[in-house]
Structures are given as structure tokens and as C-alpha cells.
């Protein structure tokens, strides 16, 4: 993975001061706001998390099945809401080109995994799809993806 810890900004003194202030708080207390969310989550009943897990597994399996039917090689995740796929079974090798063309081809979007690699060519044939969506959206996406295999 590539580190992205160096940046710069130009602008009016007021804008630079505002960016510097925001950066100061984000650097040293990036997860501070999440502490309130965690405190609330700890108050929720166990059933909430069991239901959330079951819902996410069902959505993962729904999208994974649709991707497999469309011809992708699917790597089913165990702990994220992204499904990584291999596009080579579809005769493609360039994830960037594939992701740029996908919305026009079937109205679905994906992210090229190569953006997460130090050596982009290693991630070139892999793209990922998010399944943290409403079930109806995933059902429509799987219907549209089937047109790729046709």
C-alpha cells in the first residue's frame, strides 16, 4: 500500500489557516468523533449486530452470485463490504478501463483495485464492488451485470 502522508495547499492566508487547523485536529484525533458512535453502539442489544451481520451476509451473497453469473471470478470477503473480482474471465485485463466502461455498458460502477497497489500492474485485473446498499439496488445491479456475460 502507498502512504499518502505528505500534502500541501496554497490559497489565501485565511484558507490556509483553516486547512492547517483542520489538519491539526484530524492528525492527532482522527478517531475522536467515532468515540461517541462507539459509545452508542455499545449500548445496542446483541440482536442488532446479529441482524446486521445476517443482512450484510445476504447482501454479499446476492451480489457475489450476480457477479459470478456475469462471468467474474469472485473472491467472497469475510470482513468487509467490498467484493473483489478478477476481470480476466471476461477477457479483460485493465481494471481502470473496465471500470470506466462499466457504467455505460450496464449502469453499474466498480473501483479498480490497482489504486491500492504500490505496483499498479499487480492489481490491474482486479476490481471491487460495494454491497453495503439496499437490497433492491443490489438486485437491480445483478440483473444489469448479467448483460455482460451475454
Residue pairs with C-beta under 8 A, 6 or more apart in sequence:
1 116
1 117
1 118
2 116
2 117
2 118
9 15
9 16
9 19
10 16
11 19
25 32
56 81
56 131
56 132
58 135
59 81
59 131
59 132
59 133
59 135
59 138
60 76
60 77
60 81
60 83
60 131
61 76
62 131
62 135
62 138
62 139
62 142
63 83
63 129
63 131
63 138
63 141
63 142
64 74
64 76
64 83
64 131
65 142
66 138
66 141
66 142
66 143
66 145
66 146
67 74
67 83
67 85
67 129
67 142
67 145
68 74
69 142
69 145
69 146
69 149
70 90
70 142
70 145
70 146
70 147
70 148
70 149
71 89
71 90
71 148
71 149
72 85
72 86
72 87
72 89
72 90
73 85
73 86
73 88
73 89
74 83
74 84
74 85
75 83
75 84
75 85
75 86
76 83
77 83
77 84
81 130
81 131
81 132
82 111
82 128
82 129
82 130
82 131
83 128
83 129
83 130
83 131
84 113
84 126
84 127
84 128
85 110
85 126
85 127
85 128
85 129
86 125
86 126
87 93
87 95
87 98
87 125
87 126
87 127
88 125
90 98
90 148
90 149
92 98
92 125
93 124
93 125
94 124
94 125
95 112
95 113
95 114
95 123
95 124
95 125
95 126
95 127
96 112
96 114
96 124
98 110
98 112
98 127
99 109
99 110
99 111
99 112
99 127
102 108
102 109
102 110
103 109
105 147
105 148
106 144
106 145
106 147
106 148
107 144
108 129
108 141
108 144
108 145
110 127
110 128
110 129
111 127
111 128
111 129
111 130
112 123
112 124
112 126
112 127
113 123
113 126
113 127
113 128
114 120
114 121
114 122
114 123
114 124
114 126
115 123
116 123
117 123
129 141
131 138
133 141
